[in-house]
Amino acid sequence: RDADRILYSLSYTRYIDKTQVFSFSDNDNISKRMTHVQFVSKIARTIGRGLQLNEDLIEASSLGHDLGHPPFGHEGEKILNEISKKNGCGVFAHNIQSVRTLITLENNGVGKNISVQVLDAILCHNGEVLNKEYYPKKKTKEEFLNEYSEVYKDDSYSKKLIPMTKEGCVVRISDIIAYVGKDLEDAIRLGILKREDLDKSITDVLGNTNDKIVDALVTDVINNSYNKPYIKLSNKVYNALNKLIEYNYKNIYKKIHYKIFLNNMSNDYKNNTKKERIVIDYIAGMTDDFFINEYNKISSIKIKR
C-alpha cells in the first residue's frame, strides 16, 4: 500500500525531469532522478530477496527516498539549504524534504498515510556516507519523530542517522550501488572520463562497467549479510568501493563544469594548449557568481557576495 501511494503521488511523477548528476546535458541517454530511484528499487529488492527480507518495505522506501530532491541535483540542494537557513526555515536536505513531502505536502497539504518504517528508511538513506556495516537501530514512532525534528537543526545530524530496519539498511547501501557505476557510465558517455583511467585496484575487484560493478557489490552484500543481524560489505569490496566513490567525487562531481568546457573545445586547442593556460581560460570566462560558487565548493573559507 505504501509503495502504491508513493508511486501514484504527484511528487513521484516529478522525478522525471529532475537532475541526477548532469544538469545541462542534451543527451537523452543520461540518467535522470526517475531512473535512479528505479535502479535503487531493483537493486535493493534483489538484495532483499537474497536475504529473505520484506521486499514491499524495500520497494516503497526505494521509490520514495528522493522525492524531496530539488532541481539540479546536489548543487540545487546546497543552494536551497543556504536559503532555508538564512530565512529561518532550518536545514534543507533532500532526505528531510522527502519525508516532509509524504507526511505534509502530498494530498494538497494533508499528507499521505505512510508507515513509520518506510518514512524512517527514507530519512536515514544518506547515500553520501559509506559504511562497512549497517546495523539497524530499534526505534519507537516517537523516537523517529524526534529524529525528524532534530534534522532541521543541524547540517551534520542526517549523517548520524541509522535506519530502524534491515530493509532500511539495504536501501541505504543500494542507493550507493545504484549511482556509483551509473554516474561513471554517464561521465564516459559524455566524454568527461575514459574507462581506462580507472585505477586497477578498483577494476580488479569491482570491474570497469556498471553491470559488473552492480553485480560485484550486490553479490558481496548478500554473501556477507545472509543470516546476520546487519548489512555488510567485505573488506576488499568496501575498500574498492570507497576508492571508486572518491574517484567519482574528484573526477565527476567536483569537475563537471570544467570537463564540459574542455570537451566543447577543439582538438587543436586541447592538444596544443598548456594545462595551466586552459585553467586560466576557463576561469577568465566565469561570471562572478559562478566563480564564487565554484570556489566555495572546494574551500573551507566561504566567500559571500
N, C-alpha and C positions, 0 to 999 in steps of 0.2 A: 504493500500500500504506500509506504514512504517513497519507494522508487518511482511509482506511477505519479505521485503528487509532485515530485521533483521533475520528472520527465515532461509532464504537461504544464509546467509552470511557465510564466512569461519570461522569467529570468533565464530559464534553460534555453528558450528559443533565441535569446540574445547572445548566447555563446557564439553563434555562427559567424558574427562579424567582429569578434574581439581578437586582438593580437595574442599569439603565443610568445614568440620572441621577436620576429622580424615584422616591424610595423608597416613599412612603406615599400614592401616588395610587391611588384605586379605579377609575380609568378604564382599561378593558381595551385601549384603543387606543394606550396609551403604550408606547414601546419597552422591551423587556427586553434583558438581555445576549444572549439567544439570537438575537433578531432583528438585533442589532448585528453579531454575527460573520457572519451570513448576508449582510448588506449589504456588509461588508468583503470577503467572499469574491467576491461578484458583481462589485463594482466593480473589485477587483484583477484578477480573471480577464478582465474586459473590457479593461482597460489592457494586461494581459499578452498577450492575443490580438492587440491592435493593434500591439504591439511585437515580436511573434513570440517570446515568452519561454515558459518552462516552466510551463504552467497547472496541472499537478499539484502542483508545488512551491508555487506561489502558493496553491492551494486548501488544501493541508494546513497551511501556515503561517497562513493567514487563520482557518481553523476553530479552530486551537489557540492563537491569540495571547492570548486572555483566560481560558484555563482556570483560571488561578490567582487570578482576581478574587474577593475575599471578598464577604460580604453588604454591601449598602448602598453599592455603588459606591466612588468615590474617598474618601468620608468614612470608610467602613469600612476602607479601605486605610491611611489616615493613622493611625487608632486602632491597628490591628494592628501597624503599623510601630513605634509608640511602645512597645507591649507587648513586641514581639520584641526590640528593642534593650535595653530595661530588663532583660530576662531572659536576656541573653547569647546570643541566637539570631541576631544580626546584623540587617542591613537586611531589612525586608519590603517588597517591591514586587510588583505582580501579574505583571509580565513574568518576574521571577525565579521566582516560585511556579509560573507556567505551565510553565516548563522542569522544575522540580523535580517537579511533578505527573506529567509524562510519563516522566521517567527514573527516578523513585524511588517515587512513591506508587501509580500505577496497577498493576494485576495484583497487588493485595494486598501492596504494598511491594516488588515485584520490578521494576516499571517496564516500559515498552514500548520496543521496538527502533525508534527514530525516527532518521532521517538527520540528520547534523550540520547540513546546510543548512537544514532545517526548524527545528531547535532554535535555530539562530543567528538566523533571521528572527524567531522568537518573542521571543527575548531582546532583540533590537535594535529592536523595533517601536515604541518610545515615541511614542505619538500626541499627547503634550502639547507636543512640540517640533517646530515647523515650520521646515523648511529650504527655501531656494530651489532648491538642487540636492542630490541624493543620489548620491554616488559610492560604489560598493561597495568594500570593503576585503578583499583576499585574506587568508585565514587558514587555518592548519592546524587539525586537530582539537584538538591540544594548546593552541593559542592560544585557541580557543573555550572550552575547559575552564578555562583560566586566567582569561578574562573572566568566566565564570560564577562562579568562586571569588571574584573581586575585587568583584563587585557586592554581595556580602553585607557588605562592609567600609565602604562609603562611599555615602551617600544620593545624591550627585551623579554617581556613576560611570555609572549607566544612561543618563544624558543624553548621555554622550560616546560611546556605542557606535555603531558603524557596521556595517550588515549586510555579509556576505561575498558576497552575490549581488545582481544587479539585481532579481531576484524579491523578495528581502527588502526592497529599497528601495521597490518597488511596494506591498508590503503596508503598509509604514510610512506612506506618503502616503495610501493608501486608507483606513487607519484614521481619519485626519482627515476625508477626504472623506465617509466613512460617517456620522460623528457630527455634523459641524458644522451641516449643514442639517436633519437629522432632529431634533436636540435643539431647534433653533429651532421646528420644526413642533410638537413636543410641548409646548413652552412656550406657544405660541399656542393650542393646543388646550385647555390648562389655564387659559387666561386670564391667564397671567403676563406675556405680551408681546402687542403688537399688530403686525401685519405692517407697517403704515405707519410704525412707529417706526424701521425700519431706515434707516440712512444711505444717501443717494443714491449716494455714492461706492462703496458696496458693491453695491447693487442694479443700478446701470448696467453693472457688469462681470459679476456672477455671477447676477443675477436675485434674486427675493424668495421663491421656493418651493423646496422640497428638490429636486424633479426638475430644475429649471433650474440650481440650484447644482451638483448632481452632474454634469449634462451639461456645463456650462461647465468644470468642473475636470478631468473625465476627458478631454475633448477637448483641453484645453490641455496636459495631461501627455503625451498621445500625440503631439501636434504638435511638442512641444519636446524629446521624448526619442527619437524614431524614429531608428534607426541611430547613436545616440550611446552613449558608454560610461557614461552617467549617467541618472538620472531627474530631470527639471527642470520647473519652472513658469516661465512668462513673468513679467517684472517686474510688468506690470499686474495679472495674476491673483494673483500672490504677495502683492502689497500689499493687494488687496481681501480675499483670504482671511485675511491677518493681521488686518485690521480686523474681520472677522466673528468670528474666534476671540476677539479682545479684547472685542468686544461681548457675546458669549455669556458670557465669564467675568464681566464686570461685571454683566450683567443676568439671568443664569440661575444659573450655578454658585455665585456668591458671595451670591445673594439669594433662593435658593429658598424658605427658610422664611418670610422676611418677606413675599414676594409672596403666598405661600399664605395667610398670616394676613390680608393685606389683601383678597384675593379672597373670603375667607369672610365678610367684614363686609358689612353692608347698604349700599345705595347712599346712603342718608341719611347714614350715618357717613362714607363715603368722600368724599361731596360737600361735607359741612359741617364737616369737622374739619381743622384746620391740619395740615400735614405734620409739623411739629415735635411736635404733640400725638400724632399717630399713632405716631411713633417712640417717644415716651415710653410710650404704652400698650403697645406691643409689647415693649419692654424690661422694663416692670413685670410683665409676665406670664411672664417667663422663670424657669426654675429656675436654681439656682446653676450646676449642671453645664452646662446649655445655654448660659448666658451666657458661661461660661469658654471653651467650645468655639467659640462664635461670635467671641469676642474674639481667640482665638488664630489664627483663620483670616486675620485682617486685620492683625495686629500682629507686628512683628519681635521684640518683647519678650513672651515667653510667660508666662502665669500658670499656676501649679500649685496644686492643692488642698492 
